[in-house]
Amino acid sequence: ITLAIISFSLCYIAVDAGVDVSALLAKIGIEVNSRNENVGTFAIAYAAHKALSPVRFPPTVALTPVVAKWTGQKKSSEGGDMKD
């Protein structure tokens, strides 16, 4: 969820700053017509965020076991060491 929130936030900031998302989406094969250009910043950022899903998947798959192991560790009641 964290990577998705970061991705969407970056897309929103980019769209809000004036990045031509239509041209970027056209480069990866997503056609944008004049009807699509009238939607708001949120919708354009969401479309860009969804188009970037293939970029987000590999880090998500790679980091999920690491984060799961890290969050699954508990403190030992005796020594304060981390236990699996």
The 8 nearest C-alpha neighbors of each residue, nearest first, counted from 0:
[[1, 3, 2, 4, 5, 59, 6, 63],
 [0, 2, 4, 3, 5, 6, 59, 7],
 [1, 3, 5, 4, 0, 6, 55, 59],
 [2, 4, 6, 0, 1, 5, 7, 55],
 [5, 3, 1, 7, 6, 2, 8, 0],
 [4, 6, 2, 8, 3, 7, 9, 1],
 [7, 5, 3, 9, 4, 8, 2, 10],
 [6, 8, 10, 4, 48, 9, 5, 3],
 [7, 9, 11, 5, 10, 6, 4, 12],
 [8, 10, 12, 6, 11, 7, 13, 5],
 [9, 11, 7, 44, 13, 8, 12, 48],
 [12, 10, 44, 8, 14, 13, 9, 15],
 [11, 13, 15, 9, 10, 14, 16, 8],
 [12, 14, 10, 16, 11, 15, 18, 9],
 [15, 13, 11, 17, 18, 16, 12, 10],
 [14, 16, 12, 17, 13, 11, 40, 18],
 [17, 15, 13, 14, 12, 18, 11, 19],
 [16, 18, 14, 15, 19, 13, 20, 12],
 [17, 19, 14, 13, 20, 16, 15, 23],
 [20, 18, 21, 22, 17, 23, 14, 13],
 [19, 21, 23, 22, 18, 24, 14, 47],
 [22, 20, 24, 19, 23, 31, 25, 36],
 [23, 21, 25, 20, 24, 19, 26, 31],
 [22, 24, 20, 26, 25, 21, 19, 27],
 [23, 25, 29, 21, 26, 27, 22, 20],
 [24, 26, 29, 22, 28, 30, 23, 27],
 [27, 25, 23, 24, 28, 22, 29, 21],
 [28, 26, 24, 25, 29, 23, 50, 30],
 [27, 29, 25, 26, 30, 24, 23, 31],
 [30, 28, 25, 24, 27, 31, 26, 50],
 [29, 31, 25, 28, 32, 24, 21, 26],
 [30, 32, 21, 35, 29, 25, 33, 36],
 [31, 33, 34, 35, 30, 36, 21, 37],
 [32, 34, 36, 35, 31, 37, 38, 21],
 [33, 35, 32, 36, 37, 38, 31, 30],
 [36, 34, 33, 32, 37, 38, 31, 43],
 [35, 37, 33, 34, 38, 32, 31, 21],
 [38, 36, 35, 34, 39, 33, 40, 43],
 [39, 37, 36, 35, 42, 43, 40, 34],
 [38, 40, 42, 41, 43, 37, 36, 44],
 [39, 41, 43, 42, 44, 14, 15, 38],
 [40, 42, 44, 39, 43, 45, 11, 38],
 [43, 41, 45, 44, 39, 40, 46, 38],
 [42, 44, 46, 40, 45, 41, 47, 39],
 [45, 43, 11, 10, 47, 41, 42, 46],
 [44, 46, 48, 42, 43, 47, 41, 49],
 [47, 45, 43, 49, 48, 44, 50, 42],
 [46, 48, 50, 44, 45, 49, 43, 51],
 [49, 47, 45, 51, 7, 46, 50, 44],
 [48, 50, 46, 52, 51, 47, 45, 7],
 [49, 51, 47, 48, 52, 46, 53, 24],
 [50, 52, 48, 49, 54, 53, 47, 55],
 [51, 53, 55, 49, 54, 50, 56, 48],
 [54, 52, 56, 55, 51, 50, 57, 49],
 [53, 55, 52, 51, 56, 57, 58, 50],
 [56, 54, 52, 53, 57, 58, 59, 51],
 [55, 57, 59, 53, 58, 54, 60, 52],
 [58, 56, 60, 59, 55, 61, 54, 53],
 [59, 57, 61, 60, 56, 62, 55, 54],
 [60, 58, 56, 62, 57, 61, 63, 55],
 [59, 61, 57, 58, 63, 62, 56, 64],
 [60, 62, 58, 59, 63, 57, 64, 65],
 [61, 63, 65, 59, 60, 64, 58, 66],
 [62, 64, 66, 65, 60, 61, 59, 67],
 [65, 63, 67, 66, 62, 68, 61, 60],
 [66, 64, 62, 68, 63, 67, 69, 61],
 [65, 67, 69, 63, 68, 64, 70, 62],
 [68, 66, 64, 70, 69, 65, 71, 63],
 [69, 67, 71, 65, 66, 70, 64, 72],
 [68, 70, 66, 67, 71, 72, 65, 64],
 [71, 69, 67, 72, 68, 66, 73, 65],
 [72, 70, 68, 69, 67, 73, 83, 66],
 [71, 73, 83, 70, 69, 82, 81, 68],
 [74, 72, 82, 81, 75, 71, 83, 70],
 [75, 73, 81, 79, 80, 82, 76, 72],
 [74, 76, 79, 77, 80, 78, 81, 82],
 [75, 77, 79, 78, 74, 80, 73, 81],
 [78, 76, 75, 79, 80, 74, 81, 82],
 [79, 77, 80, 75, 76, 74, 81, 82],
 [78, 80, 75, 74, 77, 76, 81, 82],
 [81, 79, 78, 75, 74, 82, 77, 76],
 [80, 82, 74, 73, 75, 72, 79, 83],
 [81, 83, 73, 72, 74, 75, 80, 71],
 [82, 72, 73, 81, 71, 68, 74, 69]]
